[in-house]
Amino acid sequence: MGQPGRSRHQKRARAQAQQRNLEAYAAQPHSFVFARGRAGRGVRQLSLDLRRVMEPLTATRLQIQKKNSLKDCVAVAGPLGVTHFLILSKTETNIYFKLMRLPGGPTLTFQINKYTLMRDVISSLRRHRMHEQQFTHPPLLVLNSFGPHGIHVKLMATMFQNLFPSINVHKVNLNTIKRCLLINYNSDSQDLDFRHYSIKVVPVGASRGMKKLLQEKFPNMSRLQDISELLATAAGLSESEAEPDGEHNITELPQAVAGRGNMRAQQSAVRLTEIGPRMTLQLIKIQEGVGDGNVLFHSFVHKTEEELQAILAAKEEKLRLKAQRQAQQAQNVQRKQEQREAHRKKSLAGMKRTRAEASGDSDAEDPGAPPEAERASQQEEEDEAEYFRHAVGKEPDEGMFLMAPRRRPTGPLSKKRRVKQRRPDCGSDQRPPKGKGRPWGAQAKLGSRAQPRKKMA
C-alpha cells in the first residue's frame, strides 16, 4: 500500500515553514559580482572567484554584455532584491574594485595592488580541503584591526559587514559555518588584506593513531605486536600526518559539530586552510550615490572649504535646472494631451454629422438643391410642356412633367465628379445636364419625340 497522504495540519505547517524561509531569504543581502570594460582574462577570472566567495547569496550565472550599462543593472537589481554590486575594472595602469550599496549608495573604490587567483592558491598547498558543501552557506566574516582610525575606516567596516547576513551567536548552527572570510586593515600602509579560508574542526586529546582510526584511515600495522602500540605511541605514523595544535586554535564546542569525535563540551581544534582568492586593497575614494555622487573622502585629493562650497553650489544649480526641465516637459506633455483630446472630439463630431447626412436622417436638415439646379429643372419642364402642345395639340395635364427635386451630393467626390469639375467651361449656350430623377412617363414620351422632330426638319 502507498504512504498515507499528509493531513491538513501537516500541509498548513509545511506551507507556513516555506513562507518563513522565503521571507528570511529575501531579508538577507544579495549581490552581483561582475567585471566591466576590457578587463582581461585574469580580472574576469578574479570576478568568478569572488562569486565563489559570495555564494550562495549571489548570482552565480550572471551574464553582463557590453551594451548593458550600469543603469540597466540597477533597474534589474531592484525587483530581484539585490543590495550590493561588486564591480571589477581595469585601466592601462591599475585594477580597481568598486563596492556599491543599492539603491542609494555609497560607493567605495579600491585599488587592487596585488591579487592571486583561487586556482593558484590551491596549487601551492600540499593538502587542501574544499568541496561543494562548503558553498551552501555564506562565509563567516572576520574584521581585524578596524579600530578608531577615522570615519572612512568605520564606513568600510560597515560596508563589509552588510555584505553578509548577521549572525546570532546564541542561535547559530555551527554546522553552517564552513568558510571564513578575513579582512585585515593595516593602519601603517592603509591597505586591506583579503583572505578566504576553509574551516575544519577536529577533536584533540587523542593520539594520532586514534585520529587515524576515527577517520577510517588505517595505517600499516605489520610491524606492531599489539594494537595498543598504535594507540599509545602512534608508531608507524610520519610526522607530516600530524598538524600542530595549541591554545590559539583549541576551544570547547558549545554544540556537536559534524565530524567524528566532535562532541558537545569536548575540546576540539579549529583549523583554517586557505582556498583563495587573495587580494591587497587600498581605499581610493568614497562617493555618495551609485557611482556618480559627491566625493566624501579621497586618499590623494584634499580640497579646501571654499572648493567644497563651490562644488556644492554647482551641484544644487544642476539639480535646479534638472527640476525646471522636468516641469517644462510635464507641461508640454499635458498640453499635447489636451490638443489630442480636442482633435479627437472634433473628428468624432464630424464623423457623426457625415454619417447622419449619408443615412438620410430625418432629424438632420436637408439643404435642398442649389439655385442653379432649380432653374435648370424649371426650364426643362417648360420645354417639355411646349413640345407636348406642338405634338399633341392640346394642353398637358397638370403635374405631367413634374421632376423630382435634386439633392446636393454629399460625401467625398467620386472619380467621375472630379473629372467633371476639372473640365473647362464650354460656353454659356451649353444645355445644362438633365437630372437622373426623371419620371418614367416623361422618359417614354421623350424617347418617342425624336422622330417627329426629324420629320419637321
C-alpha positions in Angstrom: 0.0 0.0 0.0 1.1 3.5 -0.6 2.0 6.0 2.0 -0.9 7.8 3.6 -1.4 11.4 2.5 -0.5 14.3 4.6 -3.1 15.7 6.8 -4.5 19.3 6.6 -2.4 20.4 9.6 0.8 19.0 8.1 0.2 20.8 4.8 -0.5 24.0 6.6 2.6 23.7 8.8 4.8 23.0 5.7 3.4 25.9 3.8 4.0 28.3 6.7 7.5 27.0 7.1 8.2 27.6 3.4 6.8 31.1 3.6 9.0 31.8 6.6 12.1 30.5 4.7 11.3 32.7 1.7 10.9 35.8 3.9 14.1 35.1 5.7 15.9 34.5 2.4 14.5 37.8 0.9 15.7 39.7 4.0 19.3 38.6 3.5 21.7 40.8 1.5 22.2 39.7 -2.1 24.9 40.8 -4.6 26.0 41.0 -8.2 29.7 40.3 -9.0 30.9 41.2 -12.5 33.6 42.9 -14.5 33.2 45.9 -16.8 35.1 47.1 -19.8 38.1 45.4 -21.2 39.2 43.7 -18.0 41.3 40.9 -19.4 41.3 37.2 -18.7 42.9 37.5 -15.2 40.5 40.1 -13.9 37.5 38.2 -15.2 38.7 35.0 -13.5 39.1 37.0 -10.3 35.5 38.1 -10.6 34.4 34.5 -10.9 36.5 33.6 -7.8 34.7 36.5 -5.9 31.4 35.0 -6.9 32.5 31.7 -5.2 33.3 33.7 -2.1 29.9 35.4 -2.1 27.9 32.2 -2.7 25.1 31.3 -2.2 23.7 34.8 -1.9 24.9 36.0 -5.3 24.0 35.5 -9.0 26.4 32.6 -10.0 25.5 32.6 -13.7 25.2 36.3 -14.2 25.9 37.4 -17.8 26.8 41.1 -18.4 27.1 42.2 -22.1 29.0 45.2 -23.5 25.8 47.1 -24.3 24.5 46.8 -20.7 25.1 50.0 -18.8 25.2 50.4 -15.0 21.6 51.8 -15.1 20.4 48.6 -16.7 22.0 46.6 -13.9 20.4 48.8 -11.2 17.0 48.5 -12.9 17.2 44.7 -12.8 18.6 44.6 -9.3 15.6 46.2 -7.7 13.0 43.5 -8.4 15.5 40.8 -7.6 16.3 42.2 -4.2 20.0 42.7 -4.9 21.6 45.0 -2.3 25.3 45.2 -3.4 27.4 45.5 -6.5 31.0 44.2 -6.6 32.5 45.5 -9.8 36.0 44.9 -11.2 37.6 47.1 -13.9 41.0 47.6 -15.4 42.8 50.5 -16.9 46.2 50.9 -18.5 47.9 51.3 -15.2 45.8 49.8 -12.4 43.0 47.4 -11.5 40.0 48.7 -9.5 37.4 47.2 -7.3 34.1 49.0 -6.5 31.7 48.1 -3.7 28.3 49.7 -4.2 25.3 49.8 -1.9 21.9 49.8 -3.6 19.8 51.8 -4.2 21.2 55.0 -2.6 24.9 54.3 -2.1 27.6 54.9 -1.0 30.2 53.7 -3.4 33.7 52.6 -2.2 36.5 52.5 -4.8 39.6 50.3 -4.1 42.8 49.9 -6.0 43.9 46.2 -6.2 47.7 46.3 -5.7 48.1 42.5 -5.7 45.9 39.5 -6.2 46.1 35.8 -6.5 43.5 33.5 -8.1 41.9 30.6 -6.4 43.5 28.0 -8.6 47.0 29.4 -7.8 46.4 29.3 -4.1 45.1 25.7 -4.2 48.0 24.6 -6.4 50.5 26.0 -3.9 49.1 23.9 -1.0 50.2 20.4 -0.2 46.8 19.4 1.0 43.7 21.5 0.5 40.2 20.9 1.7 37.4 22.3 -0.5 34.2 20.8 -1.5 30.8 22.0 -2.8 29.0 21.6 0.6 31.1 24.5 1.9 29.4 26.9 -0.5 25.9 26.1 0.5 26.1 28.7 3.3 27.7 32.2 3.4 31.1 32.6 5.0 31.9 33.9 8.4 33.2 37.4 8.2 36.1 38.4 10.5 37.3 42.0 10.6 40.7 42.7 12.2 42.3 46.0 13.3 39.3 48.2 12.2 39.8 50.5 15.1 39.3 54.2 15.6 41.3 55.3 12.6 38.8 57.6 11.0 35.3 57.8 9.8 36.3 56.3 6.4 37.6 53.2 8.2 34.3 52.8 10.1 32.4 53.2 6.9 34.5 50.5 5.3 33.8 48.1 8.2 30.1 48.8 8.0 30.0 48.1 4.2 31.8 44.8 4.6 29.5 43.8 7.5 26.4 44.5 5.4 27.6 42.2 2.6 26.7 39.1 4.6 23.8 38.2 6.9 24.0 38.9 10.5 24.7 36.1 13.0 23.1 35.5 16.3 25.8 33.8 18.4 23.2 32.2 20.8 21.2 30.6 18.0 23.7 29.9 15.2 24.3 26.4 14.0 28.0 25.6 13.9 27.5 23.1 11.1 26.5 26.0 8.7 29.9 27.7 9.2 32.2 26.0 6.8 34.2 29.0 5.5 35.8 32.2 6.8 36.5 35.5 5.2 39.2 37.5 6.8 39.7 41.2 6.1 42.6 42.8 7.9 43.3 46.5 8.0 46.9 47.7 8.2 47.0 51.2 9.7 50.6 51.8 8.7 50.2 51.2 4.9 46.4 51.7 5.0 45.9 48.5 3.0 43.3 45.8 3.3 44.3 42.1 3.2 41.5 39.9 1.7 41.8 36.2 2.7 39.4 33.3 2.2 39.7 30.1 4.4 38.1 26.7 4.7 37.2 25.6 8.3 37.8 22.2 9.7 37.1 21.1 13.3 39.0 18.0 14.7 39.0 16.6 18.2 42.0 16.9 20.4 43.3 14.8 23.3 43.6 11.7 21.3 46.7 10.3 19.8 47.5 10.4 16.2 46.7 6.7 15.8 43.3 7.2 17.3 42.6 10.1 15.0 43.6 7.9 12.0 41.2 5.2 13.2 38.4 7.7 13.7 38.9 9.0 10.2 38.9 5.4 8.8 42.4 5.7 7.6 44.1 2.5 8.8 47.9 2.8 9.0 50.4 0.0 8.3 50.5 -2.2 11.5 52.6 -5.1 10.1 55.5 -4.2 12.5 53.3 -3.9 15.6 52.8 -6.7 18.2 49.6 -5.2 19.6 47.1 -2.5 18.6 47.9 -0.8 21.9 51.2 0.2 20.5 49.4 2.2 17.8 47.0 3.9 20.3 49.7 4.7 22.9 52.8 5.6 20.9 51.4 6.2 17.4 54.1 4.1 15.9 54.3 3.8 12.1 52.9 7.3 11.5 55.0 10.1 9.9 55.4 13.5 11.4 53.8 15.1 8.4 50.4 13.4 9.2 50.1 15.5 12.4 49.3 19.2 12.4 50.5 21.3 15.3 47.6 22.4 17.6 47.9 24.8 20.5 46.0 27.2 22.6 45.5 29.5 19.6 43.0 27.1 17.9 41.7 24.8 20.6 38.3 25.5 22.0 35.4 23.8 23.8 32.5 23.2 21.5 29.1 24.5 22.7 27.3 22.0 20.4 28.1 18.9 18.4 29.7 19.5 15.1 29.7 17.3 12.1 32.8 15.1 12.2 34.0 12.1 14.1 34.7 12.9 17.7 33.4 16.5 17.7 31.1 16.2 20.7 29.5 18.9 22.8 31.6 20.2 25.7 34.7 18.5 24.3 38.0 20.0 23.3 38.4 20.4 19.5 40.8 22.3 17.3 39.7 24.7 14.6 42.0 24.6 11.6 41.9 27.0 8.7 43.1 26.2 5.2 43.3 29.0 2.6 41.4 28.4 -0.6 41.7 31.8 -2.2 41.5 34.3 -3.7 43.9 36.7 -2.2 43.8 40.5 -2.6 45.6 43.5 -1.3 43.3 46.5 -1.5 43.8 50.3 -1.0 40.9 52.7 -0.5 40.9 55.4 -3.1 37.7 57.3 -2.5 34.1 57.2 -1.1 31.2 58.7 -3.1 27.6 59.4 -2.4 25.0 57.6 -4.6 25.7 54.8 -7.0 28.9 55.8 -8.8 28.2 59.5 -9.5 27.7 61.4 -6.3 29.7 63.8 -4.2 33.1 62.7 -3.1 33.1 62.2 0.7 36.6 61.0 1.1 39.7 60.8 -1.2 43.1 59.4 -0.4 45.1 61.6 -2.7 43.0 64.8 -3.3 42.2 67.1 -0.4 40.0 70.2 -1.0 39.5 73.3 1.0 36.2 74.5 2.4 35.8 77.1 -0.3 36.2 74.5 -3.0 33.7 72.2 -1.3 31.2 75.0 -1.1 31.7 75.8 -4.8 31.2 72.2 -5.8 28.0 72.0 -3.6 26.6 75.2 -5.2 27.3 73.8 -8.7 25.5 70.6 -7.7 22.5 72.5 -6.4 22.3 74.5 -9.6 22.4 71.4 -11.7 19.6 69.9 -9.7 17.5 73.1 -10.1 18.0 73.1 -13.8 17.0 69.5 -14.0 13.8 70.1 -12.0 13.0 73.0 -14.3 13.4 70.9 -17.4 11.2 68.2 -15.9 8.5 70.7 -15.1 8.6 72.1 -18.6 8.4 68.6 -20.1 5.4 67.8 -17.9 3.6 71.0 -19.1 4.4 70.1 -22.8 3.0 66.6 -22.3 -0.2 68.0 -20.7 -0.7 70.5 -23.5 -0.2 67.9 -26.2 -2.7 65.6 -24.5 -5.3 68.4 -24.4 -4.8 69.1 -28.1 -5.1 65.4 -29.0 -8.3 65.2 -26.9 -9.8 68.3 -28.6 -8.9 67.0 -32.0 -10.4 63.6 -31.2 -13.7 65.2 -30.1 -13.8 67.4 -33.3 -13.2 64.4 -35.5 -15.9 62.3 -33.8 -18.4 65.2 -34.2 -17.6 65.5 -38.0 -17.8 61.7 -38.5 -21.2 61.7 -36.7 -22.5 64.5 -38.9 -21.3 62.9 -42.1 -22.9 59.6 -41.1 -26.2 61.3 -40.4 -26.3 63.0 -43.8 -25.4 59.9 -45.7 -28.1 57.8 -44.0 -30.8 60.4 -44.7 -31.7 61.1 -41.1 -35.0 62.9 -40.7 -33.6 64.9 -37.8 -30.8 66.3 -40.0 -31.7 69.4 -42.0 -31.9 68.9 -45.8 -30.0 71.7 -47.6 -32.1 71.1 -50.8 -31.0 71.6 -54.4 -28.8 74.5 -55.3 -30.5 77.5 -57.1 -28.8 76.8 -60.5 -30.2 73.2 -60.4 -33.7 74.5 -59.6 -33.6 77.0 -62.5 -32.4 74.3 -64.9 -35.2 72.0 -63.8 -37.9 74.7 -64.4 -36.5 75.4 -67.9 -36.6 71.7 -68.8 -40.2 71.4 -67.6 -41.3 74.4 -69.8 -39.5 72.8 -72.8 -41.3 69.5 -72.3 -44.7 71.2 -72.0 -44.1 73.3 -75.2 -43.1 70.2 -77.2 -46.3 68.4 -75.9 -48.5 71.2 -77.2 -47.0 71.1 -80.7 -47.0 67.4 -81.0 -50.4 66.5 -79.4 -52.3 69.7 -80.0 -53.7 70.2 -76.5 -52.6 71.3 -73.1 -50.7 68.8 -71.0 -52.3 67.6 -67.8 -51.3 69.2 -64.5 -48.3 67.5 -63.0 -47.3 65.5 -66.1 -43.8 67.0 -66.3 -43.1 67.5 -62.7 -39.5 66.4 -61.9 -38.1 65.2 -58.6 -36.0 67.8 -56.9 -32.3 67.2 -57.0 -30.4 66.7 -53.8 -26.9 68.1 -53.4 -24.5 65.2 -53.3 -22.7 64.6 -50.0 -19.6 62.8 -49.1 -16.3 62.6 -50.9 -16.2 63.3 -54.6 -16.2 60.3 -57.0 -13.8 60.0 -59.8 -16.4 61.0 -62.4 -17.4 64.1 -60.5 -13.8 65.1 -60.0 -13.2 64.8 -63.8 -16.3 67.0 -64.5 -15.1 69.7 -62.1 -11.7 69.8 -63.8 -13.3 70.3 -67.3 -13.0 73.8 -68.7 -16.2 75.9 -69.4 -17.5 75.1 -72.9 -19.6 78.2 -73.2 -22.8 79.8 -71.9 -25.1 78.3 -74.6 -24.4 74.7 -73.4 -27.5 73.0 -72.2 -27.5 72.0 -68.6 -27.4 68.3 -67.8 -30.6 66.5 -67.3 -31.4 65.1 -63.9 -31.5 61.5 -63.1 -34.7 61.7 -61.2 -36.9 61.9 -64.3 -40.3 60.1 -64.1 -40.8 57.0 -66.2 -43.7 58.5 -68.2 -41.7 61.5 -69.2 -38.8 59.4 -70.3 -41.1 57.3 -72.5 -42.6 60.4 -74.2 -39.1 61.9 -74.7 -38.0 58.7 -76.4 -40.9 59.0 -78.9 -40.4 62.7 -79.7 -37.2 62.3 -81.7 -38.9 61.1 -85.0 -41.4 63.9 -85.3 -38.6 66.4 -84.9 -36.8 64.8 -87.8 -39.9 65.0 -90.0 -40.5 68.6 -89.2 -36.9 69.4 -90.1 
